[in-house]
Amino acid sequence: MTTLARWARTEWGPLYIAVRGPLVRRRWRAVPMTLGVVCLTALLHIVHNQSWGFRFVEDVGAVRAEDPLWLALLRTPLSLFVPALDLPVWGALAQILLVFGIAEMCLGWWRTLVIAYVATLAGTLYARVGIWLGPDSPLGLPASDALVVDTGPSAAVVGLAVFLGWRYRAYVTAGVVIAAMVVEVLLKDNLAGKEHLAAIVAVLALCGLSAVRHRRAVSSAGSGLPPIRS
């Protein structure tokens, strides 16, 4: 076995094993939520591009920092599935199919949606904080970004990729995703890039909480006491 093959087995072996079983047994039936999300995203994109549907999609799924917070929170769940109009939709659909699909098989559909929502919400809330800090702060944003629509599914995809990398010890892969988002901000300092970084920070916090919970459960089991339940 070559060095590259050994590295690939170490990096992606646990993730491959976790995905292979459900995929071989159930094939596309293993990812019903992901297929629904892909269809919903494609449908919203088509409607968004129509003169009769543009305002509807904006009203139910477009989040801007200028919006009242209650309205932004109300729109955020659906905003996960509203891709940017200025980017190729097929790229977004492919990312969702791959990353959401792997996450659904490894984590389950509801955990996948929770992590995706946390990542997207982190970007949404960061935009408000960044505008409040102003452009003179390294973490700040110009006031004009209050009019820019949030990232859509990309923040959720980035967050899920990082969480999967941590969960299945694909640390190099997770590191590459994080590094790519940092480079994006350095080369193109825009709202989307910084929202991606906010999503990563939120997901890393989830990773830390999960690790603490796991250690406590192991410690309780080792002491002969029943595991802590939350």
N, C-alpha and C positions, 0 to 999 in steps of 0.2 A: 504494500500500500504506500503510495507516494505521500510526501509531507502535506501536499495540498489536500489530498483525499482524507488524511487523518484529521487535518484541521477542520474540513467541512463536516466530517462526522461528529467531531466534538462540538462544533458551533451549532449545527442544525439537527443533529441526531435526535435529541429529545423532542424537538418540535415536529420533526418528521414522523416519529413514532406516534405522537399524540394525534396527528392529522390523518395518518394512513389508515388507522383502524376504522373510524367513522366513515371515511371516504370510500374505502373498499366495501364496507358492509351496506351502506345506504346511498352511495353516490350523491346525486344532487339533492336527495331527500335529507341529507345531513346538514344542509344549510338553508332551510326554508326562510328564516328571517332575512338572511343576506340576499336571497333572490327577490324577496319582497322589497327590500331597501333599494336594490338596483332598479327594479321596475318603477318604484315610486320616484326615484331620482330622475330617471329618464322621462317619466310622465310630467313631472314638475318643470323640467327643462323645456320640453316641447310646449307646454302651456305658457311658460314664461316668455317664450319667443313669439307668441301670438299677440296681436294688438288687443284682442278681447280678453286675454288671460294675463297680460303683464301686471296689471294693477292688482288682480286677485292674488297672485303669487307674492308680490311685494307686501301685500297686507297681511298675509298669513305666515310668511317665512323669511322675509328680509329684515335683518336686524342691523340697526345703526346706533352709534353711541348717542346720537341726538334724541333717540326715542326715550320716552319715559321708561324707567326701570321695569315697572310692572308689565308694560307692553313688550319690552325686549325679552323678559323671562317667559312670557306667554308664547312668543314666537320662536324662542330658541330651539325647542324640541324639533320642530319642523324645519328649522334653518339648517339642520344637519344634512338635509336632503335637497337643498337648493344650490346647485353648482353655479359658479361664476359664469356670467354670460360671455365674458371676454376670453375664456379659456376653452379648449376642446373638451366637449362633454365626454367623449370616449375615454379620455385619460382618467377622468374622475370615476367613471363607471368601472373601469378596469381596476383602479386602486380599491374601490369599495368591494368589488367582487373578491379580490385577492385577500385583502387585510381583514375585512369583516368576516369573510368566509373562514379563514384560518382561526380567527378569534372565536367565532361561533362554535366551531368544532372543539376547540381547546377549553374555552371558558364557559360555554353555554350562551344562549341568546340574550338572557336578561343581564348578565354581567357585561357582555359586550356592549349592550346599549347604555348601561350605567357609565362605563368608562368613556364611551364616545360622548355621552352627554356632559360628563365632568370636564373633558378636554375642551369641548366647544364652549361650555359656560365659562371656563377660565379665560378663554380668549375674549369672549363678550364682555366680561367684567374688567379685564385688563384694559380694554380700549377706553373705558370711562376713566380709569385711574390714570392712564397714559396722557389723555387729553387734559386732565386736571393738573398733572405735573408740568405739562407744557413742553415745547420743543427744546428748551435749554437744558432739560434733564436728560441724562443718558437713557433713561427708561421712559421718557416722555414722548408725546406725539403732538403734531401741529393740530390746531383747532379744526382745520379743514377735514381731518380724518373722521370727524363726527358725522360727516355725510357719506362716508364709504361703507358699503355693505360688508358685514363680517365674512369670514372665510368659507362658510358652508361646510361641506364634508371633509375638507382637507385637514383641519385641526383634529377631527375625530380620527382620521386615518393615521396621522402622525402619532397621536396619543396611544392608539391601540398597538401600533408597531413597536413603540418603546416598551409598553407594558408586556407584550409578548416576548420581546427580547430579554427583558429582566426575568420574567416568570420561567422561561425555558433555557436560561443561561446562555442565550445567544448575545453575549455582551458586546462583541465586536459589531454585530449588526445594529444593535440599539445605539452604540456609539457612533456608527456611521450616519444613522438617521439624525441624531442630535447634531453632529458636526455639520451635516448638510443644511440643517435649519439655521445654524449659526452663520455659515457662509452666506446663506440667502440674505440674512439681515445685513451682513457686512457689505455685500455687493449691491443690494437693493433695499435700502432702509424704508420699508413700507409697513402699513398696518398688518397685512396678512402675515409677513414674516415674524413680526413681534407677537402676533397672536399665536403662531405656531410655537414659539418659545414659551409663552404663557401656558399653553396646553401641555407641553413637556414638563414644565415645573409642577403642574397640578398632578400629572400622572406619576411623576417620581415621588411626590408626596404620598399618593396611593400605594406605591410600591413599598415605601417605608412603613406605612401603617400595616400593610399586609405582612411584612416581615416581622414586625413587633408582635402582631397577633399570633403568627405561627410560632414564634419563640415562646410566648406565654403558654400556648397550647401544649407544646412539647415539654415545657417545664412542669406543667400541671400533671401531664401524663406520667412523667418520670417520678413525681413525688407520690404517686398512688392516688391523688385526688382526681375527681372528674374534671375533664377539660373545661376551660372557661368558655361560655357561650355568649354571643353578642347578638 
